[in-house]
């Protein structure tokens, strides 16, 4: 406890306050929605959903949809990364 009090004199923690009037919107969420509509990403999402439907329709299967999920998320994040950091303050 004494160590914590000792360090509090040397370490200044930044304080971040949001304006009450302005509603904060995550730019990553907005960009993901925009990228979702692009042809290649939408095709990968449909491929992932088809795999999910196929796996869920079977009672005994060892198939997973991890490859399809990784392909979809990788492309989506790649699309978002082009403009995400320019929107951050």
BANU-855788 format. One record per atom (N, C-alpha, C): x negated, y, z negated. Coordinates in steps of 0.2 Angstrom, whole numbers, padded with zeros to 4 digits, always signed. Each point is the difference from the previous one (the first is absolute). Example, Ala and Ser with C-alpha at 12.3 -4.5 7.8 and 13.67 -1.06 7.14 Angstrom:
% residues 2
-0066-0028-0039 +0004+0006+0000 -0004+0006+0000 +0002+0005+0004 -0004+0006-0001 +0004+0005-0003 
% end
This chain:
% residues 89
-0004-0006+0000 +0004+0006+0000 -0004+0006+0000 -0006+0000-0004 -0004+0006+0000 -0004+0001+0006 -0001-0005+0004 -0003+0000+0006 +0004+0004+0005 +0007-0002+0000 +0005+0003+0005 +0000+0008-0002 +0000+0002-0006 +0000+0007-0002 -0006+0003+0002 -0006-0003+0000 -0006+0002+0002 +0000+0002+0007 +0002-0005+0004 +0000+0001+0007 +0005+0005+0003 +0006+0001-0004 +0005+0005+0002 -0003+0007+0000 -0005+0002-0003 -0004+0006+0000 -0004+0001+0006 -0002-0005+0004 -0004+0001+0005 +0003-0002+0007 +0006-0004+0000 +0003-0001+0006 +0006+0004+0001 +0001+0003+0005 +0006+0004+0001 +0004-0004+0005 +0006-0001-0002 +0005-0004+0005 +0004+0005+0004 +0000-0001+0006 +0004+0005+0005 +0007-0001-0002 +0004+0006+0001 +0007+0000-0001 +0003+0001+0006 +0005-0004+0003 +0003+0001+0006 +0008+0001-0002 +0002+0006+0003 +0007+0001-0001 +0004+0001+0007 +0006-0003+0000 +0003+0001+0006 +0006+0005-0001 +0001+0004+0006 +0005+0005-0001 +0007-0003-0001 +0004+0002-0004 +0007-0003-0001 +0004+0001+0006 -0001+0006+0004 +0005+0001+0005 -0001-0004+0006 -0007-0002+0001 -0001-0004+0006 +0000-0007-0001 +0003-0004+0004 +0001-0007-0001 -0006-0003+0004 -0004-0004-0004 -0006-0003+0003 +0002-0006+0005 -0003-0001+0006 +0001-0005+0004 -0007-0003+0002 +0000-0007-0001 -0006-0003+0002 -0001+0000+0007 -0006+0003+0003 -0001+0000+0007 -0001-0007+0003 -0002-0005-0004 -0002-0007+0003 +0007-0003+0001 +0005+0001-0004 +0007-0003+0001 +0003+0003+0007 -0001+0006+0001 +0003+0003+0006 -0004-0002+0006 -0007-0001+0000 -0004-0002+0005 +0002-0007+0002 +0001-0004-0005 +0001-0007+0001 +0007-0001+0004 +0005+0004-0002 +0006+0000+0003 -0001+0002+0008 -0004+0005+0001 -0001+0002+0007 -0004-0005+0004 -0005-0003-0003 -0004-0006+0003 +0004-0006+0001 +0005-0001-0004 +0004-0006+0001 +0003-0001+0006 +0002+0006+0003 +0004+0000+0006 -0004-0001+0007 -0007+0000-0001 -0004-0001+0006 +0000-0007+0002 +0000-0001+0006 +0001-0007+0004 -0004-0006-0003 -0007+0001-0001 -0004-0005-0002 +0002-0002-0007 +0000+0005-0004 +0002-0001-0008 +0007-0003+0000 +0005+0002+0003 +0006-0003+0000 +0000-0007+0002 -0004-0002+0005 +0000-0007+0003 -0003-0004-0006 -0006+0002-0003 -0003-0004-0005 +0005-0001-0006 +0004+0005-0002 +0005+0000-0005 +0005-0006+0002 +0003+0000+0006 +0004-0004+0002 -0003-0008+0000 -0006+0000+0002 -0003-0007-0001 -0001-0002-0007 -0001+0005-0004 +0000-0002-0007 +0007-0002-0003 +0005+0003+0002 +0007-0002-0002 +0002-0006+0003 -0002-0002+0006 +0002-0006+0003 -0004-0006-0004 -0006+0001-0002 -0004-0005-0004 +0004-0001-0007 +0002+0006-0003 +0003-0001-0006 +0007-0004+0001 +0004+0002+0005 +0006-0004+0001 -0001-0007+0001 -0006-0002+0004 -0001-0007+0001 -0002-0003-0006 -0004+0003-0004 -0003-0003-0007 +0006-0001-0005 +0004+0005+0000 +0006+0000-0005 +0005-0005+0002 +0001-0002+0007 +0005-0005+0002 -0002-0007-0001 -0006-0001-0002 -0003-0007-0002 +0000-0001-0007 +0001-0006-0002 +0000-0002-0007 -0007-0002-0002 -0004-0004+0004 -0006-0002-0002 -0005+0002+0006 -0004+0005-0001 -0005+0002+0005 -0006+0003-0004 -0006+0000+0003 -0006+0003-0003 -0002+0006+0004 +0004+0002+0005 -0001+0006+0004 +0001+0006-0004 -0004+0005+0001 +0001+0006-0004 -0001+0006+0006 +0002+0005-0001 +0000+0006+0005 -0005+0005-0002 -0006-0002-0003 -0005+0005-0003 -0003+0003+0006 -0002-0004+0006 -0003+0003+0005 +0004+0005+0004 +0006-0001+0001 +0005+0005+0003 +0001+0006-0005 +0000-0001-0006 +0000+0005-0005 -0006+0005+0000 -0006-0003+0000 -0006+0003+0001 -0001+0004+0006 +0002-0003+0006 +0000+0003+0006 +0004+0007+0000 +0006-0001-0002 +0005+0005-0001 -0002+0006-0004 -0002-0001-0006 -0003+0005-0005 -0006+0003+0002 -0005-0004+0003 -0006+0003+0003 +0002+0005+0005 +0004-0001+0005 +0002+0004+0006 +0003+0006-0003 +0005-0001-0005 +0004+0006-0003 -0005+0005-0003 -0005-0003-0004 -0004+0004-0004 -0005+0004+0005 -0002-0004+0005 -0004+0003+0005 +0003+0006+0003 +0006+0000+0002 +0004+0005+0003 +0001+0006-0005 +0001-0002-0006 +0001+0006-0006 -0006+0003-0001 -0006-0003+0000 -0006+0003-0002 -0003+0005+0005 +0003+0000+0006 -0002+0005+0005 +0002+0007-0003 +0005+0001-0003 +0003+0007-0002 +0001+0001-0007 -0001-0005-0004 +0002+0000-0007 -0005+0005-0004 -0006+0000+0001 -0005+0004-0004 +0001+0007+0002 +0002+0002+0006 +0001+0007+0002 +0006+0003-0004 +0005-0004-0003 +0005+0002-0003 +0000+0001-0008 -0006-0003-0002 -0001+0000-0007 -0003+0007-0002 +0001+0002-0006 -0002+0007-0002 -0006-0001-0005 
% end
